[in-house]
Amino acid sequence: MKKIAIFASGRGSNAAKIVDFFNHNQNVASVELIVSNKKDALVLEMAKEKGIRYQIVNRQGFYQTKDLLNLLYKYEIDLIVLAGFLWLVPKYLIEAFQANIINIHPALLPKFGGKGMYGMNVHKAVKAAGEKESGITIHYVNEAYDEGNIIFQASCRLEKDDTPEDIALKVQQLEHVHFAPQIAKLLQE
């Protein structure tokens, strides 16, 4: 059975969906660790409620030590899943987990990606550009924001009067439907 670490900075709705999915598919994988860069992130409450180990990281520790890498090795993590984690992953982690770090982005890459393109920033940009569709992109993580090879995309139709908040809800529905099954598919290949 594979072991997953989820990195998240916020509410953790995707993290919760992933945890629930693998609690019902235990023969595939289990979520062993939640990592957050915010000590007050709601994802940590979810981890506590579900009895999952968690680690809070600060910028210096994340970028200038290998303490997190050692923790990932200790728990024998096979796959790192970024689910709303807003920091650029450092080179030492990318090298240690070659092709075993994935991210979900709330748009159809390569459009609307890059530094600063997260959350509502993405949905506002999609709206401002007058796009007729948006969606999700699950991709491998490399040393640049949102530039890793694409694993999976799903799209949703946008209406002319959709607000950025409407777009966010449509995209989140896609995330919740597709992210965990795509992780499972990836782990079973």
C-alpha positions as CSV (number, residue, x, y, z in Angstrom):
1,M,0.0,0.0,0.0
2,K,1.3,3.5,-0.9
3,K,1.6,6.3,1.6
4,I,0.6,9.9,0.8
5,A,1.6,13.2,2.3
6,I,-0.7,16.1,1.6
7,F,0.7,19.7,1.6
8,A,-2.0,22.3,2.1
9,S,-2.2,25.9,3.3
10,G,-5.9,26.6,3.8
11,R,-9.3,25.0,4.4
12,G,-8.3,21.6,3.2
13,S,-11.5,20.7,1.3
14,N,-9.5,18.8,-1.3
15,A,-7.4,17.2,1.5
16,A,-10.5,16.0,3.3
17,K,-11.9,14.5,0.0
18,I,-8.6,12.7,-0.6
19,V,-8.5,11.4,3.0
20,D,-12.1,10.1,2.8
21,F,-11.5,8.5,-0.6
22,F,-8.5,6.5,0.6
23,N,-10.3,5.6,3.9
24,H,-12.7,3.8,1.6
25,N,-9.9,2.5,-0.7
26,Q,-7.4,1.4,1.8
27,N,-5.9,-1.3,-0.5
28,V,-4.6,1.5,-2.7
29,A,-3.1,4.1,-0.4
30,S,-3.4,5.9,2.9
31,V,-2.8,9.5,3.9
32,E,-0.1,9.4,6.5
33,L,0.8,13.1,6.9
34,I,-0.6,16.5,6.4
35,V,1.9,19.3,6.1
36,S,1.0,23.0,6.3
37,N,2.9,26.3,6.3
38,K,0.1,28.0,8.3
39,K,-0.3,27.1,12.0
40,D,-4.0,28.2,11.9
41,A,-4.9,26.5,8.6
42,L,-8.3,24.7,8.9
43,V,-6.7,21.6,7.2
44,L,-4.9,21.0,10.5
45,E,-8.3,20.7,12.3
46,M,-9.4,18.2,9.7
47,A,-6.1,16.2,10.3
48,K,-6.8,16.2,14.1
49,E,-10.4,15.1,13.7
50,K,-9.4,12.3,11.4
51,G,-6.4,11.2,13.5
52,I,-3.8,12.0,10.8
53,R,-0.3,13.1,11.8
54,Y,0.5,16.7,10.8
55,Q,3.5,18.9,10.6
56,I,3.6,22.7,10.5
57,V,6.6,24.1,8.6
58,N,8.1,27.6,8.6
59,R,9.8,29.2,5.6
60,Q,13.3,28.8,7.0
61,G,12.9,25.2,7.9
62,F,11.2,24.4,4.6
63,Y,13.8,26.0,2.3
64,Q,17.0,25.8,4.4
65,T,16.9,22.5,6.1
66,K,16.1,18.9,5.2
67,D,14.1,18.3,8.3
68,L,10.9,17.8,6.3
69,L,12.6,15.4,3.9
70,N,13.7,13.3,6.9
71,L,10.2,13.3,8.2
72,L,8.8,12.2,4.8
73,Y,11.4,9.4,4.7
74,K,10.6,8.4,8.3
75,Y,6.9,7.9,7.3
76,E,8.0,6.1,4.1
77,I,6.0,8.6,1.9
78,D,5.6,7.5,-1.7
79,L,3.7,10.5,-3.1
80,I,3.4,14.2,-2.1
81,V,0.1,15.8,-3.1
82,L,-0.2,19.6,-3.1
83,A,-3.7,20.6,-2.4
84,G,-3.8,24.3,-2.1
85,F,-0.2,24.6,-0.9
86,L,1.1,28.1,-1.9
87,W,4.9,27.8,-1.6
88,L,7.2,26.8,-4.4
89,V,8.6,23.3,-3.7
90,P,12.3,23.5,-3.1
91,K,14.8,21.7,-5.4
92,Y,15.9,19.1,-2.7
93,L,12.3,17.8,-2.4
94,I,11.8,17.7,-6.1
95,E,15.0,15.7,-6.6
96,A,14.2,13.3,-3.7
97,F,10.6,12.7,-5.0
98,Q,11.3,12.7,-8.7
99,A,7.9,12.4,-10.5
100,N,6.3,11.7,-7.2
101,I,5.0,15.2,-6.3
102,I,1.7,16.3,-7.9
103,N,-0.4,19.5,-7.7
104,I,-3.9,20.5,-8.6
105,H,-4.4,23.9,-10.2
106,P,-7.8,25.6,-10.5
107,A,-7.6,26.4,-14.2
108,L,-6.8,24.8,-17.5
109,L,-3.0,25.1,-17.8
110,P,-1.0,26.5,-19.4
111,K,-3.4,29.4,-19.1
112,F,-3.7,31.2,-15.8
113,G,-0.7,29.6,-14.1
114,G,2.4,30.9,-12.5
115,K,3.4,32.9,-9.5
116,G,0.5,34.5,-7.8
117,M,-2.1,32.5,-9.7
118,Y,-4.0,30.7,-7.0
119,G,-7.5,30.7,-5.6
120,M,-9.6,33.7,-6.4
121,N,-6.8,35.3,-8.3
122,V,-7.2,32.6,-10.9
123,H,-11.0,32.8,-11.1
124,K,-10.9,36.6,-11.4
125,A,-8.4,36.4,-14.2
126,V,-10.5,33.7,-16.0
127,K,-13.5,36.0,-15.7
128,A,-11.6,39.1,-16.9
129,A,-10.4,37.2,-19.9
130,G,-13.9,36.3,-20.9
131,E,-13.2,32.5,-21.0
132,K,-16.0,30.2,-22.1
133,E,-14.6,27.4,-19.9
134,S,-12.4,26.8,-17.0
135,G,-11.5,23.7,-15.1
136,I,-8.7,21.8,-13.3
137,T,-5.3,20.6,-14.1
138,I,-3.5,17.9,-12.2
139,H,0.2,18.0,-13.0
140,Y,3.6,16.9,-11.8
141,V,5.6,19.5,-9.8
142,N,8.9,20.8,-11.0
143,E,10.9,23.9,-10.0
144,A,8.6,26.4,-11.5
145,Y,5.0,27.3,-10.6
146,D,2.5,25.3,-12.7
147,E,4.9,24.2,-15.4
148,G,5.2,20.4,-14.7
149,N,3.9,17.8,-17.1
150,I,0.1,17.6,-17.2
151,I,-1.5,14.3,-15.9
152,F,-5.2,15.1,-16.2
153,Q,-7.5,18.0,-17.1
154,A,-11.3,18.4,-16.7
155,S,-13.3,21.4,-17.8
156,C,-16.6,23.1,-17.0
157,R,-18.6,25.5,-19.1
158,L,-18.8,29.1,-18.0
159,E,-21.8,31.3,-18.5
160,K,-21.5,35.0,-19.4
161,D,-22.9,36.1,-16.1
162,D,-20.8,33.8,-13.9
163,T,-18.9,35.7,-11.2
164,P,-15.5,34.7,-10.0
165,E,-17.2,33.1,-7.1
166,D,-19.5,31.0,-9.4
167,I,-16.4,29.9,-11.3
168,A,-14.7,28.9,-8.1
169,L,-17.6,26.7,-7.1
170,K,-17.7,25.0,-10.5
171,V,-14.0,24.4,-10.4
172,Q,-14.1,23.1,-6.8
173,Q,-16.8,20.6,-7.8
174,L,-14.4,19.3,-10.5
175,E,-11.6,19.1,-7.9
176,H,-13.7,17.1,-5.5
177,V,-14.9,14.7,-8.2
178,H,-11.6,14.0,-10.0
179,F,-8.6,14.6,-7.7
180,A,-8.6,11.6,-5.4
181,P,-9.5,9.1,-8.2
182,Q,-6.7,10.5,-10.4
183,I,-4.3,10.0,-7.5
184,A,-5.4,6.4,-7.1
185,K,-5.0,5.8,-10.9
186,L,-1.5,7.3,-10.8
187,L,-0.5,5.1,-7.8
188,Q,-1.8,2.0,-9.5
189,E,0.1,2.5,-12.8
